[in-house]
Amino acid sequence: MLEIFKVWHNWLWRSPHDGKTAAERLGLATGQVREDHILGCDVRVAVERLWAAAAEAESSNGDGYTAAPAINRLS
């Protein structure tokens, strides 16, 4: 958890005072760094796939419970 917080604080969180991240102030980043740059994949596409898989599973049986778990269905 601490490592995740350090990455978020240093690379993603922008200071309300100057609007820059810690990495920008140190000269490690020249502009905005997004989550997909750090993770190596587009987070929005992964979330959309999970939502689509969950919606498909819910609509398949009609009883309100998912027919198959949508977790780990990123590919």
Secondary structure, 3 states (H helix, E strand, C coil): CHHHHHHHHHHHCCCCCCCCCHHHHHCCCCCCCCHHHHHCCCHHHHHHHHHHHHHHHHHHHCCCCCCCCCCCCCC
